[in-house]
Amino acid sequence: MTDFTHLDLNKSYTYADYLTWRFQERLELIKGKIFIMNRNQFLLKCVITSGL
């Protein structure tokens, strides 16, 4: 799947579903629910996980 708008945001998804997605947007899958990450959230996660 390549278009984020085709997803049902009320549905619960699995990691297997997540692996098939090819979106330009950055998404997180938390407990089956989809969350769209904005650029600032992504950068913050990179800093936190890198230990800077």
Sequence and secondary structure as in RCSB ss.txt:
>XXXX:A:sequence
MTDFTHLDLNKSYTYADYLTWRFQERLELIKGKIFIMNRNQFLLKCVITSGL
>XXXX:A:secstr
   GGGS TTS   HHHHHH   SSEEEEETTEEEEE HHHHHHHHHHHHT 
